[in-house]
Structures are given as structure tokens and as C-alpha cells.
């Protein structure tokens, strides 16, 4: 990457082993941190944040908008 990302990544899924693999891959990327967000059924809630983030970026002339859990 040309820039360092400092984001939290919510990972949803019904297969615990698969989630751990994906989370391990995410955590290998500098400044990204994965979080277990529960079952796949909750993923629509997570995806619903995308329009909100897009609007925040547009209304505030921001280039990169993301979420970071602290």
C-alpha cells in the first residue's frame, strides 16, 4: 500500500476456523486489526455502514473514511 491504513475490520461468519484464517490474514497487514463480529447473519448490519461512511466522506470532503474500534 502507498499509505498506512489504520482501520478495524469486522469479520462475520458461521465457520469458526474460516473466520480465524481470515482474521489472521487481516492481522498480518500493518495497522489493520480484525474483530470477530459474530455470525454471517449479522453481516448485513456491517455492510449497512458503507452508505453512512460514504456520506460522511462526501459531506465533509474527506478522502478516506473508516472505522476503528478502540
C-alpha positions as CSV (number, residue, x, y, z in Angstrom):
1,X,0.0,0.0,0.0
2,X,1.1,3.6,-0.6
3,X,-0.5,4.7,2.7
4,X,-0.8,3.0,6.0
5,X,-4.3,2.0,6.9
6,X,-5.4,2.3,10.5
7,X,-8.8,0.5,10.4
8,X,-10.7,-2.1,12.3
9,X,-12.1,-4.9,10.3
10,X,-15.2,-6.7,11.4
11,X,-15.3,-10.4,10.3
12,X,-18.6,-12.3,10.2
13,X,-19.0,-15.9,9.5
14,X,-20.6,-19.2,10.6
15,X,-17.4,-21.3,10.4
16,X,-15.1,-20.5,13.3
17,X,-12.0,-22.0,11.6
18,X,-12.5,-20.0,8.5
19,X,-13.0,-16.8,10.5
20,X,-9.7,-17.4,12.3
21,X,-7.9,-17.8,9.0
22,X,-9.4,-14.6,7.6
23,X,-8.7,-12.7,10.8
24,X,-5.1,-14.0,10.8
25,X,-4.6,-12.7,7.2
26,X,-6.1,-9.3,8.2
27,X,-3.9,-9.0,11.3
28,X,-0.8,-9.6,9.1
29,X,-1.4,-6.2,7.4
30,X,0.2,-3.4,9.2
31,X,-2.2,-1.1,11.1
32,X,-5.3,-3.3,10.5
33,X,-6.9,-5.2,13.4
34,X,-9.6,-7.8,12.9
35,X,-12.5,-8.3,15.3
36,X,-14.9,-11.3,15.4
37,X,-18.3,-9.7,14.7
38,X,-20.3,-12.8,15.1
39,X,-22.3,-15.0,12.7
40,X,-22.9,-14.4,9.0
41,X,-26.4,-13.2,9.7
42,X,-25.1,-10.0,11.2
43,X,-23.1,-9.1,8.1
44,X,-26.0,-7.1,6.6
45,X,-25.7,-4.7,9.6
46,X,-21.9,-4.3,9.0
47,X,-22.5,-3.7,5.2
48,X,-25.1,-1.2,6.1
49,X,-22.4,1.1,7.5
50,X,-20.9,1.6,4.0
51,X,-23.5,4.2,2.8
52,X,-23.1,6.1,6.1
53,X,-19.3,6.2,5.7
54,X,-19.7,7.3,2.0
55,X,-22.0,10.1,3.0
56,X,-19.7,11.3,5.8
57,X,-16.8,11.4,3.3
58,X,-18.8,13.2,0.7
59,X,-20.4,15.8,3.1
60,X,-17.1,16.6,4.8
61,X,-14.8,16.4,1.7
62,X,-12.9,13.5,3.2
63,X,-10.9,11.1,1.1
64,X,-10.6,8.1,3.4
65,X,-13.2,7.3,6.0
66,X,-13.2,4.1,8.0
67,X,-14.0,2.6,11.4
68,X,-11.5,1.9,14.2
69,X,-12.6,0.2,17.4
70,X,-10.7,1.4,20.5
